[in-house]
Amino acid sequence: MLILTLNWVIALECFSSQSCSLKNNQIMSLKSTIESEIKQAMLNKDKDRLRALRAIKSQILLAETEKGGSGELTEETEMKLLTKAAKQRRDSIEVFEKEGRDDLSETEKSELAVIESFLPKQLTEEEVEEEVKQVIQESGASGPQDMGKVMGLSTKKLAGRADGKMISAIAKKLLTS
């Protein structure tokens, strides 16, 4: 009875809040969280949020039905999907701003904000640098020739919490100095 009550409390928190964070006890899967958020966005007539949530749901459904897939997504796979979607939005924003398409850029920015609400908090550049230094020290990397080893370990350690471009730039800087 207590577990059922706890699930209802979490579900109600998801409906009443602007975004249901996955950082708390993850009782609901990403898919069910997104579905409940879609219902809430429909009720609130929030078209921008609804568009972003539907895009996330679409990616989840594609990943679930992909050849060789088990049908259920792991938390790691869900985070990879969200990270990929956020990266796509960032790249689109960059292109749209370069081309002077502020209208499309704003749309992508609103979608990015929704996607980021489901991702863990992103690390700052200083925090990433500390983590990469630690990886370099643990792996015994000594120069640019060890870039692949450092990147492999760093991206696994910082998955979902830092952008790959930032990790790469910091690793390159640290390995060449």
N, C-alpha and C positions, 0 to 999 in steps of 0.2 A: 504494500500500500504506500509506503514511504517513497519507493522508487517511482511509482506511478505519479505521485504528487510532485516529486522533484522534476520529472519530465514535463508535467503541465506548467510548473513555475517557469522552467527554462523556455518552453514554447511561448508562454505569455510574454516573457521578457523579449523574445525575438519579435513578437508581433507589435509590442508597444515601443520598442526602440527603433531608431533609424536603421541600424545594422546589427545583425546578430553575429557577434565575434566568435571565431573558432578558437580563440586563445583560452577560453574558459574550459571547464570540463566538456569535452566534446562527446555529447550524448547523441546529438542529431548529426547525421552525415551531411556533407556539403550539399548534396543533391536535395535532401529534404529541407535544409535550411534555405537554400535558394528558392525552392518551391513556395515555402511559407513567406519569404520576402517578396516574391512575385505577387502573391495574393495581397499582401499589405500595400505594395506599390500600386496595384490596381485600385484598391479601395481609396488610396490617397490621390489617385489620378496623377501620379508622378511619372510622366512619360519618359524622362531621361533615365531615371533609375530602373524603370521597367525594361527599357531597351537593353541596358547593360546586364541586368539579371537574366534576361532571355538569351543573350549572347553566351553567358557563362553556362547556362543550362544546356544550350546547344552543344557546346564543347564537351560537357560531361556526357551527354547522350552519345555523341560521336565516339568518345573514348570507350564507353561501355560496350558499344556494338562493333568496335573495331575488330578486325580479323585476329584471331589468336588471343583475344582478351577473355577474361574470366567472367565479365559482366559486372563485377563489383570493383570499384576503384579503392585503392589504398589511400591513406591520408597523404602519403608521399606523392602519389600520382595526382591527387587533387591539387596539392600545392604547386606541382610542376605545371598543371593546366592554368592555374591562376597566375603564376609567374609569367608564363608564355603570353597569356592574354594581356597582362600589364605591359610587357615589353612591346607587344604589337601596338598598343595604344600610344606608348611613348614615342615609338618610331614614327607613327602616323602624325602625331602632334608636331614632331620636328619637321616632317615633310610639308605639312599644311602651313606651318608658320613661315617656312622658307618660301613657299609659293604665294603667301599673302592671303590664304584662305582662313581667316579668323573664325568664320562661322563653323566650318568643319573642325577646326582646332578646338573650339569650345565644346563641341559635342564629344570629341574624344577625351577631353579633360574631365568632363562630367562622368563618362564611363570609367575612366581610370580611377577616379575617386571612389566609385562604388566597388570596383575590383580590389583596390587596395584596402578597403574596409574588411575584407575577408583574409588578407595576408597578414603574416606576423609583422611587427614593427620593423622597418628597414633600419639597418645600422648606419651610423654616420661614417664618414670617410676615415676619421681617426680610429673608430672601433674596428673597422675592416682592416686598417693598417696593423693594428695590434694583433688581430687574429692571424693575418698573413705572416707577420713576423714570427709568431708562435709556430705556425706550420713549417716555415723555413727552418727554424731551430730544431724542431722535432724530426724533420725529414733529412736534415744534414745537407740541405741544398747550399751550393757555394757560388753559383754563377748562372748566367743566362741559359746555359746548357741544361739546367734543371727546371726550366720554366714549366714544362709539361707535368712533371711530378708535383710541383708546387700548386699548379692550377687544378689538377685533379683532386688533390687533398683539400684545397681551399674551397672549391665549389661544392664539394660534398659537405664540408663543415658549415658553410655559410648558405646552404640551399634555402632559397626563399627569403633570406634576410638581407641579401646584397646583390647588386647587379653584376653580371659577369664581366662587363666592360670595366667597371670600377675595380673589381678584383684583379683583372688582368693588368690594368695600368699600374696598380700599386705593387703587384708582384714583380712586374718588369722593372719598376723604379728601385725596389729593394734589392733585386738580384743584380742589377748593374752597378749599384753604388758600393 
